[in-house]
Amino acid sequence: MKKLIIIIVAVVVWIACVIPFAMGTVKASDGDHDFVVLAVKEDVVKDYNTMPVFEKLADETGLDVYWTFNTSMQYSNNPDPVGINGIDAIYHSGFSNLKLYDYGRRGRIIAIDEYIDSMPNFKKILEDRPDIAEALKSPDGHIYSLPRVEEMGLKAYPNILFINKSWIEKLIDNGQMPSSVKLSKEDLTDGLDLSRDEFKEIIRKFNELDMDGDGSTTNEVPLAFVSGNWQGNESDFIASFGVPENKEHKTIVNDKVVFTIEDENWFRAISEMNEWFREGLIRSTSFTQSQDSFLANGQDGRYGAFYWWEKETVVANPDDYIIVQPLKDDDGNRYVGVSNELEVEKGECVILSSCEDPEGLLGYFDKFFEPDYSAQLNYGSIESGAFLREKVDGKLIPNDDHGEQSADDFRMKNAPYGVVYLTENEWENNVQMESRAVLRLERLELYVKPYSYEGARGIPNLNYTEQELKDLNAYESSLGNNITKWMTNAIIGSSAPTRESWQSFLNENRTAIEQIKAINQKAYDRYLEALKAEESQ
């Protein structure tokens, strides 16, 4: 009987928790509001309803917008978020090209271009930047979402390699430097010149010795990264073998769409990484940890080397680390790939067709494209301390002093991100870049960009036909999962991957590989033709 009661209680709890969510409900607001917007955010981020930037927007527009929330896990578990009752829009929708088009053509989200006169700021953007207008269109020519535009020139190169110079100094002082590596303390400055073999010999010592001085030789992490992450991933290590790698393993070389996984050098890189793994130079955590875990683990001072944009975010002792140039191959060449991360992102915000006043809500969101609002949405409000209270020469100036918390922690808690418009014009005239963004750009210009794989470029915003979107949807997800699974197993396997297993993997996925290449090539060719036509006008 006791067991039966437990089962009944468990079922009741499950019904109470799961069924309302599955049916599409949101947390009730306190009283009536002009609009209710569902935002996807984590619990650590402050409640949007209390953020000063949204309070200012309410004062200026006279609109009462109530924000309700899903965590990313809750949101991803809902198969039909536009069916949630009681909301007018979804912020951070993350909808793919196919989802935007599918929801749009079925009338479940509105075609924003049909209400463009309600949005003077956005209308002007589309007029001034036809490339953005074109990038946002679905196959039927409609625009179904509001974008995020942040043009800084950073996303194409998401990795910089850092190494612990204090540990290298320790090796030099103790006479423990590998005999094949000729380094003096004077060499230990940003832009350190190392071959891949020299780098390997150094971090091998990091793995063998008690570099952090805690009496243990087992807790140092020779090389750390976050596999498959948008930044700080293993792509540039693989690129050092002479392949234009990025996290999707898909890029454009000399105007041809290619998959890097078909390249002999890619297989060589995976085989070498397996050897490094079996030696303990690469740890399995690099393939399982989240970005947050990687950053948290970096604070204990045990990373020998790591990939990220800046050392200041990762380690508590950044002065102990220096930049390593992209690793040289056996012929003395250096290579980095180009990412497919886009500076114009679709799907940031959609308006549901059930919204009774789409013009009013779009007028509210149109304010997001104004420089002062874009800056505060992107970095945090003036009141929270993201910017100095007084402008300088008409520009908002970032406040780099966030007390004990890091810039990333501050921004994560205080900035809602999402729909913004920050282009070169805004950086020049209205908003000053964060000092760390300026530093990133300087470092990339000096130590990374010069070694971009010749002829390589990221895949730009492409427009697909309805059938192409359906075909991509049928192939891309499964292929991506298959690549990740094979690559991870090959690297962290107990023995080296065989050429036969690699060829078998490629053959099993041949149809998907060829279809995705062909679809993207057609779309890219159309893109090039459109550029030529625009230039000739």
C-alpha positions as CSV (number, residue, x, y, z in Angstrom):
1,M,0.0,0.0,0.0
2,K,2.8,2.4,0.9
3,K,4.5,1.7,-2.5
4,L,1.2,2.4,-4.3
5,I,0.8,5.8,-2.5
6,I,4.4,6.7,-3.5
7,I,3.6,5.9,-7.1
8,I,0.3,7.9,-7.1
9,V,2.1,10.9,-5.5
10,A,4.9,10.7,-8.2
11,V,2.3,10.6,-11.0
12,V,0.5,13.6,-9.5
13,V,3.7,15.6,-9.2
14,W,4.6,14.6,-12.8
15,I,1.2,15.8,-14.1
16,A,1.5,19.0,-12.2
17,C,4.9,19.8,-13.5
18,V,4.9,18.4,-17.0
19,I,1.4,18.7,-18.4
20,P,1.1,22.5,-18.0
21,F,4.4,23.0,-19.7
22,A,3.6,20.5,-22.5
23,M,0.3,22.3,-23.1
24,G,2.2,25.6,-23.5
25,T,1.8,27.8,-20.5
26,V,3.9,30.6,-19.1
27,K,4.4,32.0,-15.6
28,A,1.5,34.3,-14.8
29,S,2.2,38.0,-14.7
30,D,0.9,40.3,-11.9
31,G,-2.0,42.1,-13.5
32,D,-2.8,43.1,-17.1
33,H,0.0,44.2,-19.5
34,D,0.1,45.6,-23.0
35,F,2.3,42.7,-24.1
36,V,3.8,39.5,-22.8
37,V,7.1,38.4,-24.2
38,L,8.7,35.0,-23.6
39,A,12.5,35.3,-23.3
40,V,14.9,32.4,-23.2
41,K,17.5,33.0,-20.5
42,E,19.3,31.2,-17.7
43,D,18.5,31.7,-14.0
44,V,21.8,33.6,-13.4
45,V,20.6,36.4,-15.7
46,K,18.6,39.1,-13.9
47,D,14.9,39.4,-14.4
48,Y,14.4,41.6,-17.4
49,N,11.4,43.2,-15.7
50,T,13.8,44.9,-13.2
51,M,16.5,45.9,-15.7
52,P,16.8,49.7,-16.0
53,V,17.1,49.5,-19.8
54,F,13.6,48.0,-20.0
55,E,12.3,50.4,-17.4
56,K,13.5,53.3,-19.7
57,L,11.9,51.7,-22.7
58,A,8.6,51.5,-20.8
59,D,8.9,55.2,-19.9
60,E,9.8,56.3,-23.4
61,T,7.2,54.2,-25.3
62,G,4.4,54.2,-22.8
63,L,4.1,50.5,-23.2
64,D,3.9,48.0,-20.4
65,V,5.8,44.9,-21.6
66,Y,5.9,41.9,-19.2
67,W,8.8,39.5,-19.6
68,T,8.3,35.8,-18.8
69,F,11.1,33.2,-19.1
70,N,12.2,29.7,-20.1
71,T,15.6,28.3,-19.4
72,S,17.3,27.0,-22.5
73,M,16.6,23.5,-21.4
74,Q,12.9,24.2,-20.9
75,Y,12.7,25.9,-24.2
76,S,14.5,23.2,-26.2
77,N,12.2,20.6,-24.7
78,N,9.1,22.4,-26.1
79,P,8.4,21.0,-29.6
80,D,6.1,24.0,-30.4
81,P,7.0,27.2,-28.6
82,V,4.9,29.4,-30.7
83,G,1.9,27.4,-29.3
84,I,2.5,28.7,-25.8
85,N,-0.6,30.4,-24.5
86,G,-0.6,34.0,-23.4
87,I,2.5,35.4,-25.1
88,D,2.9,37.8,-28.0
89,A,6.5,37.3,-29.0
90,I,9.5,35.1,-28.4
91,Y,12.9,36.7,-27.7
92,H,16.0,34.7,-28.3
93,S,13.8,32.3,-30.4
94,G,16.8,30.7,-32.1
95,F,14.7,29.5,-34.9
96,S,16.5,28.1,-37.9
97,N,15.8,29.3,-41.5
98,L,13.5,26.4,-42.0
99,K,11.5,27.0,-38.8
100,L,11.1,30.7,-39.5
101,Y,9.8,29.9,-43.0
102,D,7.6,27.1,-41.8
103,Y,6.0,29.1,-39.0
104,G,5.7,32.1,-41.3
105,R,4.1,30.5,-44.3
106,R,1.6,28.8,-42.0
107,G,0.7,32.2,-40.5
108,R,1.8,31.3,-36.9
109,I,4.3,34.2,-36.8
110,I,3.9,37.5,-38.6
111,A,5.8,38.7,-41.7
112,I,7.5,41.7,-40.2
113,D,8.1,43.4,-43.5
114,E,4.4,43.8,-43.8
115,Y,4.5,46.1,-40.8
116,I,7.7,47.9,-41.7
117,D,6.2,51.4,-41.5
118,S,5.7,50.8,-37.8
119,M,9.5,50.5,-37.5
120,P,11.3,53.6,-38.8
121,N,14.7,52.5,-37.4
122,F,14.5,49.0,-38.8
123,K,13.1,50.3,-42.1
124,K,16.1,52.6,-42.5
125,I,18.5,49.8,-41.8
126,L,17.0,47.7,-44.5
127,E,17.2,50.6,-46.9
128,D,20.8,51.5,-46.0
129,R,22.0,47.9,-45.8
130,P,20.4,45.8,-48.7
131,D,22.8,43.0,-47.7
132,I,21.1,42.7,-44.3
133,A,17.7,42.9,-45.9
134,E,18.6,40.1,-48.3
135,A,20.1,38.0,-45.5
136,L,16.9,38.1,-43.5
137,K,14.5,37.0,-46.2
138,S,12.9,33.6,-46.3
139,P,12.2,31.7,-49.6
140,D,8.9,33.6,-50.1
141,G,10.7,37.0,-49.8
142,H,9.2,37.8,-46.3
143,I,11.2,38.7,-43.2
144,Y,9.9,36.7,-40.2
145,S,12.3,37.7,-37.5
146,L,14.2,40.6,-36.0
147,P,18.0,40.2,-36.2
148,R,21.0,40.7,-34.0
149,V,23.7,42.7,-35.9
150,E,27.1,43.1,-34.1
151,E,29.8,43.8,-36.6
152,M,33.2,43.8,-34.9
153,G,35.4,41.6,-37.1
154,L,35.9,39.1,-34.3
155,K,33.8,36.1,-35.0
156,A,35.7,34.8,-38.0
157,Y,38.7,34.0,-35.8
158,P,37.4,32.6,-32.4
159,N,40.7,31.1,-31.2
160,I,44.0,32.3,-29.8
161,L,46.5,29.9,-28.3
162,F,48.0,30.9,-24.9
163,I,50.8,29.1,-22.9
164,N,52.0,29.4,-19.3
165,K,55.3,31.2,-19.6
166,S,56.0,30.9,-15.8
167,W,55.9,27.2,-16.2
168,I,58.3,27.4,-19.2
169,E,60.6,29.6,-17.1
170,K,60.5,27.0,-14.4
171,L,61.6,24.4,-16.9
172,I,64.5,26.6,-18.0
173,D,65.6,27.4,-14.4
174,N,65.5,23.7,-13.4
175,G,67.3,22.5,-16.6
176,Q,64.2,20.5,-17.6
177,M,63.5,22.0,-21.0
178,P,63.4,19.4,-23.7
179,S,66.7,19.3,-25.6
180,S,64.9,19.8,-28.9
181,V,63.4,23.1,-27.9
182,K,65.8,26.1,-27.9
183,L,64.1,28.8,-25.8
184,S,65.5,31.4,-23.5
185,K,63.5,33.6,-21.1
186,E,63.9,36.5,-23.5
187,D,61.9,34.6,-26.0
188,L,58.9,34.4,-23.7
189,T,56.8,37.2,-25.1
190,D,53.5,37.4,-27.0
191,G,53.9,35.9,-30.4
192,L,56.0,32.9,-29.2
193,D,57.3,31.0,-32.3
194,L,56.8,27.3,-31.9
195,S,56.4,24.3,-34.2
196,R,53.7,21.8,-33.3
197,D,56.5,19.3,-32.3
198,E,58.1,21.9,-30.0
199,F,54.8,22.7,-28.4
200,K,54.2,19.0,-27.8
201,E,57.5,18.6,-26.1
202,I,56.9,21.5,-23.8
203,I,53.4,20.4,-22.7
204,R,54.6,16.9,-22.3
205,K,56.9,18.3,-19.6
206,F,53.8,20.1,-18.2
207,N,52.1,16.7,-17.9
208,E,55.1,14.8,-16.4
209,L,56.2,17.4,-13.7
210,D,54.6,19.1,-10.7
211,M,54.4,22.5,-12.5
212,D,52.0,24.1,-10.0
213,G,54.0,23.1,-7.0
214,D,51.2,21.4,-5.1
215,G,53.1,18.1,-4.7
216,S,51.1,16.3,-7.4
217,T,52.0,15.6,-11.0
218,T,48.5,14.5,-12.0
219,N,46.3,17.6,-11.8
220,E,48.0,19.8,-14.4
221,V,46.1,20.2,-17.7
222,P,48.6,20.4,-20.5
223,L,46.2,21.7,-23.2
224,A,42.6,22.7,-22.7
225,F,39.8,23.7,-25.0
226,V,36.1,23.2,-25.4
227,S,35.4,20.8,-28.3
228,G,32.8,22.1,-30.7
229,N,32.2,25.3,-28.9
230,W,31.8,28.5,-30.9
231,Q,35.1,29.8,-29.5
232,G,38.0,28.2,-27.7
233,N,37.7,25.0,-29.7
234,E,40.2,22.6,-31.3
235,S,39.7,23.9,-34.8
236,D,43.0,25.8,-35.1
237,F,45.0,22.9,-33.7
238,I,43.5,20.7,-36.5
239,A,44.2,23.6,-39.0
240,S,47.9,23.4,-38.2
241,F,48.0,20.2,-40.2
242,G,47.1,22.2,-43.3
243,V,43.3,22.1,-43.4
244,P,40.9,25.1,-43.2
245,E,39.0,23.7,-40.2
246,N,36.1,25.2,-38.3
247,K,33.6,23.8,-35.8
248,E,31.2,22.8,-38.5
249,H,34.0,21.2,-40.6
250,K,32.4,23.0,-43.6
251,T,33.9,26.1,-45.3
252,I,34.5,27.8,-48.6
253,V,37.9,27.6,-50.4
254,N,38.3,29.5,-53.6
255,D,34.6,29.9,-53.9
256,K,34.0,26.1,-53.5
257,V,32.1,24.6,-50.6
258,V,34.1,21.9,-49.0
259,F,34.0,19.5,-46.0
260,T,37.3,19.4,-44.1
261,I,36.5,15.8,-42.9
262,E,37.3,14.6,-46.5
263,D,40.8,16.0,-46.4
264,E,43.7,13.6,-45.8
265,N,45.2,16.3,-43.5
266,W,42.1,16.2,-41.3
267,F,42.5,12.5,-40.7
268,R,46.2,13.1,-39.9
269,A,45.2,15.7,-37.4
270,I,42.6,13.4,-35.7
271,S,45.2,10.6,-35.6
272,E,47.7,12.9,-33.9
273,M,45.2,14.1,-31.4
274,N,44.5,10.5,-30.4
275,E,48.2,10.1,-29.7
276,W,48.2,13.3,-27.6
277,F,45.2,12.0,-25.8
278,R,46.8,8.7,-25.0
279,E,49.8,10.5,-23.6
280,G,47.6,12.6,-21.4
281,L,48.4,15.9,-23.2
282,I,44.7,16.3,-24.1
283,R,42.1,15.3,-21.6
284,S,38.7,13.8,-22.2
285,T,37.1,16.7,-20.3
286,S,37.8,18.9,-23.4
287,F,35.1,16.9,-25.1
288,T,32.5,16.8,-22.3
289,Q,32.9,20.1,-20.5
290,S,30.7,23.2,-21.1
291,Q,32.1,26.6,-21.8
292,D,31.2,27.6,-18.2
293,S,33.1,24.6,-16.7
294,F,36.1,25.4,-18.8
295,L,36.2,29.0,-17.6
296,A,35.6,27.9,-14.0
297,N,38.4,25.3,-14.1
298,G,40.8,27.8,-15.5
299,Q,40.8,29.7,-12.3
300,D,42.8,27.2,-10.3
301,G,46.0,27.9,-12.2
302,R,46.5,24.4,-13.7
303,Y,46.2,25.1,-17.5
304,G,49.5,24.7,-19.3
305,A,48.0,26.0,-22.5
306,F,44.6,26.7,-23.8
307,Y,42.6,28.1,-26.7
308,W,40.3,31.2,-26.1
309,W,39.9,34.8,-27.2
310,E,41.6,36.3,-24.2
311,K,43.5,34.9,-21.3
312,E,42.0,37.4,-18.9
313,T,38.6,35.7,-19.0
314,V,40.0,32.2,-18.5
315,V,42.7,32.3,-15.8
316,A,43.1,34.2,-12.5
317,N,46.8,34.8,-13.3
318,P,46.8,36.2,-16.9
319,D,50.3,37.8,-16.5
320,D,51.7,34.3,-16.4
321,Y,50.4,33.5,-20.0
322,I,51.6,34.6,-23.4
323,I,50.3,34.2,-26.9
324,V,51.6,31.4,-29.1
325,Q,51.5,32.1,-32.9
326,P,49.6,29.4,-34.8
327,L,51.7,26.3,-34.6
328,K,54.1,25.6,-37.5
329,D,53.9,22.3,-39.4
330,D,56.8,20.2,-40.5
331,D,57.4,22.6,-43.4
332,G,57.3,25.7,-41.3
333,N,53.9,26.8,-42.4
334,R,51.1,28.1,-40.2
335,Y,47.4,27.8,-40.8
336,V,44.1,28.8,-39.2
337,G,40.6,28.3,-40.5
338,V,37.8,30.8,-40.7
339,S,34.6,30.2,-38.7
340,N,31.0,30.3,-40.0
341,E,29.9,32.5,-37.1
342,L,27.7,35.3,-38.6
343,E,27.6,39.0,-37.5
344,V,24.1,39.2,-38.8
345,E,22.0,36.6,-37.0
346,K,18.4,35.8,-37.8
347,G,15.8,34.5,-35.5
348,E,16.5,36.7,-32.5
349,C,12.8,37.8,-32.0
350,V,9.5,36.7,-33.6
351,I,6.1,38.1,-33.2
352,L,3.2,35.6,-32.9
353,S,0.2,35.9,-35.1
354,S,-2.0,35.9,-32.0
355,C,-0.5,39.3,-31.0
356,E,-3.5,41.7,-31.1
357,D,-1.4,44.8,-31.8
358,P,1.7,43.8,-33.8
359,E,2.3,47.4,-34.9
360,G,2.5,48.5,-31.3
361,L,4.9,45.7,-30.3
362,L,7.1,46.2,-33.3
363,G,7.2,49.9,-32.5
364,Y,8.5,48.9,-29.1
365,F,11.2,46.6,-30.5
366,D,12.2,49.2,-33.1
367,K,13.7,51.2,-30.2
368,F,16.2,48.4,-29.7
369,F,18.0,49.4,-32.9
370,E,18.9,52.8,-31.6
371,P,22.6,53.1,-30.6
372,D,22.1,53.9,-26.9
373,Y,19.6,51.1,-26.4
374,S,21.6,48.6,-28.5
375,A,24.7,49.3,-26.4
376,Q,22.8,48.8,-23.1
377,L,21.0,45.7,-24.3
378,N,24.3,44.2,-25.4
379,Y,26.5,45.1,-22.4
380,G,24.3,46.2,-19.5
381,S,22.6,49.4,-18.6
382,I,24.3,52.7,-17.6
383,E,22.7,52.3,-14.1
384,S,24.1,48.9,-13.6
385,G,27.6,50.2,-14.3
386,A,28.2,48.9,-17.8
387,F,29.0,52.4,-19.1
388,L,30.1,55.7,-17.6
389,R,27.2,57.9,-16.8
390,E,28.5,60.8,-18.9
391,K,29.1,60.5,-22.7
392,V,32.5,61.6,-24.1
393,D,32.3,63.3,-27.5
394,G,28.8,62.0,-27.9
395,K,29.8,58.3,-27.3
396,L,28.9,55.9,-24.6
397,I,32.1,54.8,-22.9
398,P,32.3,51.3,-21.4
399,N,33.1,51.0,-17.7
400,D,35.8,48.3,-17.3
401,D,35.7,48.3,-13.5
402,H,33.2,45.6,-12.4
403,G,34.6,45.1,-9.0
404,E,35.4,41.5,-8.0
405,Q,33.4,39.9,-10.9
406,S,34.8,39.4,-14.3
407,A,33.6,41.3,-17.3
408,D,31.9,38.1,-18.6
409,D,30.1,37.5,-15.3
410,F,28.9,41.1,-15.1
411,R,27.7,41.0,-18.7
412,M,26.0,37.6,-18.3
413,K,23.9,38.9,-15.4
414,N,23.1,42.4,-16.6
415,A,22.8,42.3,-20.4
416,P,19.8,40.7,-22.1
417,Y,21.6,40.6,-25.5
418,G,19.3,39.8,-28.4
419,V,18.1,42.4,-30.9
420,V,20.8,45.0,-31.3
421,Y,22.3,47.0,-34.2
422,L,26.0,47.8,-33.6
423,T,27.9,48.3,-36.9
424,E,31.1,50.2,-37.8
425,N,29.2,53.4,-37.9
426,E,27.9,52.9,-34.4
427,W,31.4,52.1,-33.1
428,E,32.8,55.2,-34.8
429,N,30.2,57.7,-33.7
430,N,28.0,56.4,-30.9
431,V,29.5,53.6,-28.8
432,Q,33.1,52.9,-27.8
433,M,34.1,49.2,-27.9
434,E,35.0,47.5,-24.7
435,S,38.7,47.6,-24.1
436,R,38.9,43.8,-24.2
437,A,37.2,43.8,-27.6
438,V,39.8,46.2,-28.9
439,L,42.6,44.0,-27.4
440,R,41.1,40.9,-29.1
441,L,41.1,42.7,-32.4
442,E,44.7,43.8,-32.0
443,R,45.8,40.3,-31.0
444,L,44.0,38.7,-33.9
445,E,45.5,41.2,-36.4
446,L,49.0,40.5,-35.1
447,Y,49.0,36.8,-34.4
448,V,46.1,35.0,-36.1
449,K,44.7,36.6,-39.2
450,P,47.9,36.7,-41.2
451,Y,47.8,32.9,-41.2
452,S,44.3,32.4,-42.5
453,Y,44.2,29.4,-44.9
454,E,44.7,30.8,-48.4
455,G,41.4,31.2,-50.3
456,A,39.3,30.2,-47.3
457,R,36.2,32.2,-46.1
458,G,33.3,31.5,-43.8
459,I,29.9,30.6,-45.3
460,P,28.0,33.9,-45.4
461,N,24.3,34.4,-44.9
462,L,22.8,32.5,-47.8
463,N,19.2,32.4,-49.1
464,Y,17.8,28.9,-49.8
465,T,14.7,27.8,-51.7
466,E,11.9,26.0,-49.8
467,Q,13.1,22.6,-51.1
468,E,16.7,23.4,-50.2
469,L,15.7,24.2,-46.7
470,K,13.8,20.9,-46.4
471,D,16.8,19.0,-47.8
472,L,19.2,20.6,-45.5
473,N,17.0,19.9,-42.5
474,A,16.9,16.3,-43.5
475,Y,20.7,15.9,-43.7
476,E,22.5,18.5,-41.6
477,S,21.6,17.5,-38.1
478,S,22.3,13.8,-38.5
479,L,25.5,14.5,-40.3
480,G,26.7,16.9,-37.7
481,N,26.0,14.4,-34.9
482,N,27.7,11.6,-36.9
483,I,30.9,13.8,-37.4
484,T,31.0,14.7,-33.7
485,K,30.5,11.1,-32.6
486,W,33.2,9.7,-35.0
487,M,35.7,12.4,-34.3
488,T,35.4,12.3,-30.5
489,N,35.6,8.5,-30.4
490,A,38.6,8.6,-32.7
491,I,40.4,11.1,-30.5
492,I,39.7,9.6,-27.1
493,G,39.9,6.0,-28.2
494,S,42.3,3.5,-26.7
495,S,44.0,3.0,-30.0
496,A,44.7,5.1,-33.1
497,P,41.9,5.4,-35.6
498,T,42.4,3.4,-38.8
499,R,42.2,4.8,-42.3
500,E,39.6,2.1,-43.0
501,S,37.4,3.3,-40.2
502,W,37.7,6.9,-41.6
503,Q,36.9,5.9,-45.1
504,S,34.0,3.8,-43.9
505,F,32.6,6.8,-41.9
506,L,32.8,9.0,-45.0
507,N,31.1,6.3,-47.2
508,E,28.3,5.9,-44.7
509,N,27.7,9.6,-44.8
510,R,28.4,10.2,-48.5
511,T,24.9,11.1,-49.5
512,A,24.5,13.7,-46.8
513,I,28.0,15.2,-47.5
514,E,27.3,15.6,-51.2
515,Q,23.8,16.9,-50.8
516,I,24.8,19.5,-48.3
517,K,27.8,20.6,-50.4
518,A,25.6,20.9,-53.6
519,I,22.8,22.8,-51.9
520,N,25.3,25.3,-50.3
521,Q,27.2,25.7,-53.5
522,K,24.0,26.6,-55.4
523,A,23.0,29.1,-52.8
524,Y,26.6,30.5,-52.6
525,D,26.7,30.9,-56.4
526,R,23.4,32.8,-56.3
527,Y,24.9,34.9,-53.5
528,L,27.9,35.8,-55.7
529,E,25.7,36.6,-58.7
530,A,23.6,39.0,-56.5
531,L,26.8,40.7,-55.3
532,K,28.0,41.2,-58.9
533,A,24.6,42.6,-59.9
534,E,24.6,45.0,-56.9
535,E,28.2,46.2,-57.8
536,S,27.2,46.8,-61.4
537,Q,24.3,49.1,-60.5
